[in-house]
C-alpha cells in the first residue's frame, strides 16, 4: 500500500491568487472508487489526460459522465479542461488538504 499523504510543490501561477508558486501542499491520495466523494470547489492534483505523467493542481468545477471538469483559479495563466477536456476519474490522484508557504528568507 502506498502512503496516503503526499507533498506537492506549486509551480506556475494557474491557481493564483489561491496558491502561489513555491507554496507546498499536503495532499491525501484518492483511493480507487472514492472519487465519488469529491465535490465541486475542492482543489485536487490530477494527471493531464493529454500529457501522461504531467501532474497539475486544479479546482474541481463539475462532474460529467466522462469525468471531472477542472479549472485553474487564474484563467489567463491556466491550461485546464478548456484546453484538454474532462479528466477521467482514474486521473484524479489526490485532494489538497493543507497549504503551507516556504519560510520567508532573512536578509
Beta strands, then each sheet from edge to edge (+ up, - down):
strand 1: 5-9
strand 2: 24-29
strand 3: 43-47
strand 4: 55-64
strand 5: 67-71
strand 6: 92-100
sheet 1: 1+ 2- 6+ 3- 4+ 5-
end
